[in-house]
Amino acid sequence: MQMVPLGEQLREWRARRRMSQMDLALDSEISTRHLSFIETGRSKPSAAMIQRIADCLEVPHRARNAMLLAAGYAPDYRERPLDSPEMTGMRAIVDHVLKGHAPYPALAVDRHWNMVAANDAIAILTAAVSPALLEPPVNVLRIALHPEGLAPQIVNHAEWRAHILHRLDQQIEASADSGLAALRDEIAGYPARPGDQPAPPASSIAVPLIVDTAAGRIGFVSTVTIFGTPVDITLSELAIEAFFPADAESAALLQRLATEP
């Protein structure tokens, strides 16, 4: 694959962040002329300056490595699988958070929403999912909206689908990730569920996930946790999504299910 020149990468990120050359130059404390020379390839910035500019543009770690390589520098950020020996401590933290969230479902996903870990309570949401969708890599957004996944059980399917697509749009805008763009195109192409209506304007505090399970109807709201100061690409792209009961009835049902054999 041909490497994209640094200047072209900078212009793309600047346009994505809707910043003029003057805006970026002021934020990164360099002259507009110097920034222009960097973007046209007439000047080679130091690795430290690339990082400073990337900070101003909020460039993800993976893309920062590409910028550094294009300028002839070694990448600053390593990428180690979560199950590698060096990541044992971090994996233990993830497992601790997931297990501590029981009896409510929780899972950890990578940048493309592939599940890398989950607690036992996630079975509440996957019990009726086609086995084919549970073959690794398990993509949680595909499971959520695929006709053979969770979609037939989601009571507010149109609302939840709109929420997921909007969430993907935000991530694509922030990361410029082609894999996320392909996933969004795939999900958006799933056939509409019979009886679905356009999602109504949001009127509640959070978009709920309302699911009809074999044990009864359960409403969830979710939170997302990320590592605060990662210097590893895997950690910087890892997110833990934890589901909480949206009402007292859902909480009571989940507690009861947790105590049954």
N, C-alpha and C positions, 0 to 999 in steps of 0.2 A: 504494500500500500504506500502510495506516495505521501511524503510528509508535507503538511500544509505549512507554508512560511509563517514565521512568527507575526509579521505585520498583518497578514490576512486574518490570522486568529484574533489578534487584538481588535481589528476593525469589526469582526463579527461579534465579539463579546461586547464591544462598546455599543454597537447598534442594538444588540439584544437587551442591554441595560438602558437603552435610550439616553445615552450620554454623548455630548459633543466632545470634540478634541479638547476644547477649552475647559469643559467640566472635568474631564478625566485628568488633564494636566494640573488643574488647581488641586484636585483631591489627592493626587499622587505627588504633589510638590515638585513638579518638573516644568520646564517651559513648554509651551504649545509647539514651538519649533522643534524641540528635541523629540517630543512625542510623534510629531509628523515624520521626522527622520526615521524613528523606529518603525513606524507603520509602513513606510516606503522601502525599508531595508537599507537606508543610507547610514544608519547608526546601529551598532550592536550594544544593547543594554547589558548591564551586569545581571547576574542571577538574582541579586538582592533587589534590584530595580524591577525585574520581572515579577517577583513576589509582591512588591509594593503595589504595582499596578494591578496585579491579580486580586489583591486584597480589596482594592477600591471597586473592582468589577465583580467581586464575590464569585470568583471562578472556582469550581469544585476541584478537589485534589487531583482527580484523574486528568482533567483538562489542563491543570497547571503543569503536570509532568510533560504533556504534549508541547506546551509552550517552551519549557526549558529545553527539551530535546531539539526543538526547531531552532533554538538559539545556539545550540552546540554544547549545552550543559547536561550533566547527569541529572536524572529525575530525583526530586527530593523525597518523594513518598513511595514507600513500598506497599505491595499488595500481597497479603498472606491469607490463605484460606482460614476460616474460623476454626477448623478442626486441626490446624497445624500446631506443633508443639509450642511455638512462640506465642500462640494465642490462647493457651490453656486457661490463663487467668481471666481473660476477657470472656471466653466461652462460659466459664463458671459463673461470671456475673450475669450473663444473659440467661442461663438456666435458672439461676436463683430468682431473677425477676419473674420469669415465666411461671415457675412453680409457686412462687409466693402469691401469684394472682389467682390461683385456684380458690373457689370452684368456678371461676369465670374464665372464658376462653382468652388466650393470649398467644401471640406468635411473633417470630422475628423474620424479617424479610430483607433481601438484598435490594440493590438499586432497581432491578427489573421486577420486583414484587414476587420473586421466587422464595418460597418458604425455606428457611435454613434451620428453624427450630420451632417447637410449639409445646404447650402443656397438654395434659390429657383431656382437659375440658374442651379442646378444639373439636373433639368428636361430636359434640352437640351440633356443630355447623357442617360437618362432613359426612354424617351418617348416611345420607341419601344421595351423596355425590357419586357419579359414575366412577368405577375403579380406574378407568383409563385416564381420568383427570387427576388421579392421585398417584400416578407414576411419576417418579422424579424426572426433571425438576418440576415440583408442584408450584404452579403459579396461582396465587390467591385471588387475583383479580379475574383470571380466567375462570376459576372455580365459582366466583361470586356471580358472574353474569352469563356463563355458558348455559344453553338450554338443558344440558345434562348435568349441570352443576347445582348450585344452590338457588339459581334464579326461580325455578317453579315454586319454591317455598317462601320467597320474599314477598311479603304482603304489599309493601310500598316499593315495588320493583322499579317503576319509572323514576321515582324520586331518588332511590339509591343508585340507579344507573347514571342519572344526571350528576349526582355527587361524585361518583368514581371518575367519570369522564372529565369533570371540571378539575378534580384533583390531579389527574394525569396531565391535563393542559398546563397547570401551574408548574408541575415538575419538569415538563418538557421545556417550558419557557425558561426555567431556572438553570437547567443542566445541558440543554441542546443534545440530549441523548437520543440517538437514532433507534436504539432498542426499545425505548419507551414509546417513541412515535409509532413504531411498528405494532407494539402491543395495543396502543390506543386504536389504531386502524382496525385491528382484528376484533377488538371488543365492540367497537362502534358498528361493525358489520354483522353482529349477531342478530338474528331475526327478532322482531318485536314480539313480546309475549301477548297472546290473545287477551283482550280486555284492558291492556295497558293504556293509560291516559297520560298526556304530557304532565310532567312534574309541576305541581302547584308552587307558587312563590313560597319561599321558606318563611314560616311564621313562628317556629319554635327556636329555642336557644341553640340546639344542635340537630343535625340530620340523624334520625334514628335508623337502625336496621331492625326491621320487624320481621320475624321468621316464624312460620308455622312448622313446628317439629312434631315428632311422634308423641311427645309428652305434653304438647300444648303450645300456645303462642307465647313467644318470648321477644321482648323489645330490648335492644342494646344501644348504647352509645359508646363511642370508642375514643381512646386517647393514643397519641403517638409519642414515643420516647426515643431520643437519639443520644449518642455519646457527645458530651460537651466539648472535649478538646482532643479529637482524634488526630493522629499524624500518620495513620495507616489508612490506605484507601478502603479496605474492607470495612473497617470500623466507621469511617466517615460516611459510608453508604448504607450502613445497617440501621434499621428502624424496628422498634418493638411496638406492635399495635395491641393494645389491651382493651377488651370489651367489658363494659360494666352494665348491669341491669338498668333499664331505663325507667322502671317503676317497681313498686313494692311487690306486685304480683309476679313479675319476672324474677325478682330476687328470691322470693320464696320458692319458686319452681326450681331455680338453679341450685339452691341449697338442698332441696329435697332430692334432686337427681344425684347430687354429690354423695349422699348418704346411702343411696340404693346400691345393691350389689351389681 
